[in-house]
Every structure is written in C-alpha cells, then in structure tokens.
Amino acid sequence: MSLIVLSAFESLAIMTAMPLVTADLDGANAYALAFSAPIAAGVIGMILAGDWADRRGPRAPLYAAVIALTVGLLIAGLAPSMPVFIGGRIVQGIGGGAITVPIYVIVARVYPEVRHPRIFASFAAAWVLPSIIGPVIAGSVAESVGWRWVFLGVVALVVAALAMVGIALRGRLTDVASTAPRWTPVRFGWSVLAAAAVLALTLTAELDGAVRWIVAVVSVVVAGVALVPLVPRGTLRSAWGLPSVVLVRLLMAAAFFGAEAYVPYMLVKQYDYSAAFAGLALTGAGVAWALGSHLQGRAGQRILSADVVRWGATGLFAGIVIVGLTSALHLSPFLAIGGWVLAGVGMGFGYPRLSVLTLEYSDASNQGANSSSLAIADAIGAAAALAATALAVVTAAGTSAEEASAAQTSAGFTAAFAVAAACGVLAVALGARVRRR
C-alpha cells in the first residue's frame, strides 16, 4: 500500500511542478516530452519486471524498480539542463512502470483469491489522499524552496516506503521454483518498439498538418504489431478469458483517459470556469473511482466478475456520453461534472476486477508476464486515445482548441468525447468475453 500511495503522490506532485521546471531549464519546447518519455519508458520496465518476477520471484524486481525510480528522481532533481532532466525522467519511467508488476505478483502469491477484490479496491483508495493534498504540497514546496526539492523530497519518501515493504514481506513471501520460459532479447526488443510507438503517439498533438496523421497511423500500426508478442495470444481478436481481460482493460483505459484530458479543458474553454473549479471534476471522479472500487471489493465473489466488468464499463460509457452531450447541446456544466463522476464510479467498479481476473487466470510461471500485459494495455490504451482525441479535436474544430471559436470548440470537444465513447461501448460489448468458456 505504501508504494501505491508513493506512486500516486510522485505522479501528481511532479505534474504540479513541471511548469516551474521548464521555465527554469528553458525547456518549454520539451514540456510534452517530459511527460511522454517516462510513459514510453515504463513499457520497457513493465516487460523486464514481468519476466524477472516469473523467473526469480517478485522481490528482486520490486527492489530494482524502486532503485531505478530513485536514481531517476535524483537525476531529474539535480539536472543542470533539460536534456539531462529528460534522461532522468526516462530512468524514472522505467522504475515507475516496473513497480506495478511485482506488486501484482506479490498479491497473487501472498493473499488468497477471495481477498483480491478488496486489495485492489484499497489500491484505488490509496490515490484519493495524494490527489487532494499532493498538488498543494508540491506547489508550496516548488514555490518556497524550489522545484528541485519536489523531486529530491520524493526520494526520502521512496526510501521510507521501501523499508516498510521490506518489513511487511519478511517471512511472508517465498520465491517458488520457476517454470517460466527463459528470458530472450527478442521480447525486450518488442518492448522497445512498443515504447517507441507509445512515445510517438503521445507527441502527435505537437505536430502539424498531414504529418500528424501519418505519425499517428504509423504509430498505431507499430504499437499493434509490437503488442502481439507482449500480450496473451488472441488479445487483439478478443478471445475468451485472459486475452479479453487485457483488451477490455486497454479499451477502458482509452475511454477514460482519452476523455479525462478534455473535461476540465471543456469547462474552462466552453463555459468560462476557472481552472480550479474545473479541477473539481477530476477530484470528484477520483473520489468516485475509489467509491466504485470499494463497492466491487465489498461485493467480492458474490457477483460474477464478468458482470462487474460489464456494469463498470457501462457506467464509464454512460458518463462519457453525458459529458459529450453536455458539450454538444450546451447543457448545464454541472451535468458534465455529474457525468464524469459517473464515469469515475464505472472505472472504479470494473477496472480493479480486471486485475483480479488476471491473477485468477495466472499461475506462478506467468503471473509477472500477465501482469505486465495488463500494465502495457493501460499505457498503450491511454496513449492511443490521447492521440486519437487530439486528432479528433483538430479535425472537427478545423484548428487547435486554443485558437478555435466557440462553435468550433464545441465541435472539437464533442468529437473527442465521441472517440472516447466509442472505446467505452466496445468495452461494454466485449465485457462478457472476460470469462472463460
């Protein structure tokens, strides 16, 4: 739990400090890269951690991931220039991406299946407090003593969290004899290719004209090709069981994170609300996510997991539709906020149960690989959706959201929410296939 809280705080705190970083290091042109580089590097970390956990147990990759995260934070916090800072963010991304995978394997090996829904519910709840106080603390530190102490301060939290994890695992985790296939450089190569595709996808919004479309299409194709050997066989055709679990996870990530980027943007641009007020929609959705996750945790195994996933995906889809209709028909912005809260409940209800199913369908030889597949689905789903929604906004509005007129802005936002809703309805349609035949 301590590492989940740390990851949440680290992510939100650094996001808050980034404007000051780019101003101090004269790196405004690399602002997007500072966020996209660690996302892409995380894909490599996920694959390495998954293979390592299956062959040697989760303890060593967990410690290695935390060390990589710490080194990345130190490099970024002490960086004299923007290129060095980006390098630190890449190392940080490898560690941050790798952390989740051994945590999932630890859950599978230490706790009985009946407790998994509640455990993953607690992971969602662990994001609530950091989402409320993280930006405030980071902003205060950055403005009072400098942005570098946001990164260096997190290092102290990492050390404390790692010590707590070591104490908690003492005598409880026994590494089992591995029957996993030997690691090969080919799988690592596919992960690097997938990371490059994710990086290109996240940067498409920075490009202009036909180049944007070409890069987006090529990146999606490359990501799809690279994804095939990194996920369970049959994922892209939604085969029953684990393959559909991974695909539905990708679609739900695409739907939620593709829409999330435009909810506060719409409230500010289309309805003239302050950024602080618009941020309440995100806070509300975060709390709602934790609530939905708590509800599925309490339900436990009394409700079929396939039903939980479909109900969650339905809530997500309905919430996005409400937000999109609000923008298209110029309805009350409070309706959009309510819709986004509903989407948060849907994500909280269905998303953790996909993690539960992944562990249920895994054994000691592939828990790491399957957990890394789920994490990769998150990353690629979010990156692809952000690129697709950005293209939708530009295409529908005829220009960027910053330069669009009121009518163009409404059309652009509506198009973005339509793309996200399409991913959501696919998740609903395929939700029943997460069960084994």
Number of C-alpha atoms within 10 A of each C-alpha: 17 17 21 19 19 20 21 19 26 24 15 19 25 21 16 20 23 18 14 18 24 18 11 15 14 12 20 17 11 14 16 14 19 24 20 23 26 26 26 30 27 28 31 27 31 31 29 24 30 29 30 23 29 29 22 16 27 27 20 13 25 24 18 15 27 23 20 23 28 25 18 27 28 21 21 26 23 16 17 12 15 21 15 15 23 24 18 26 29 26 26 30 29 28 30 29 28 31 28 24 32 29 21 23 27 22 18 22 21 12 12 9 17 12 16 24 25 21 20 25 25 18 19 25 24 21 22 22 14 21 20 15 14 22 20 15 15 26 21 16 18 22 11 10 10 17 24 19 17 23 24 17 17 23 23 11 17 21 14 14 18 18 12 14 17 12 10 11 13 9 8 11 15 14 15 13 12 15 12 19 11 10 13 9 8 10 17 18 13 20 27 19 21 27 26 20 25 30 22 25 28 27 20 23 20 11 12 11 8 9 11 19 17 11 17 25 17 14 24 21 13 16 23 15 14 21 21 14 14 21 22 21 13 15 20 15 10 19 20 18 21 28 24 26 33 28 29 35 29 25 27 32 27 31 33 28 19 27 27 21 15 22 23 23 19 25 22 17 20 18 15 11 16 12 13 10 12 20 17 13 22 20 16 18 25 26 22 24 28 23 22 27 32 25 17 26 23 14 15 19 15 8 10 12 23 22 16 24 32 23 18 31 35 24 26 32 28 20 26 31 23 22 29 28 17 21 27 18 10 12 14 11 18 13 16 25 24 17 26 30 25 26 33 31 29 31 32 33 30 30 27 29 30 25 21 23 22 24 24 14 15 17 17 20 20 22 29 34 26 30 28 30 28 27 25 29 26 22 21 29 25 26 26 27 26 28 24 25 28 26 22 21 26 23 16 18 23 16 15 19 20 9 11 18 16 14 11 20 26 25 22 30 29 27 25 27 29 21 23 30 28 17 25 27 19 18 29 22 14 21 28 20 19 26 18 12 7
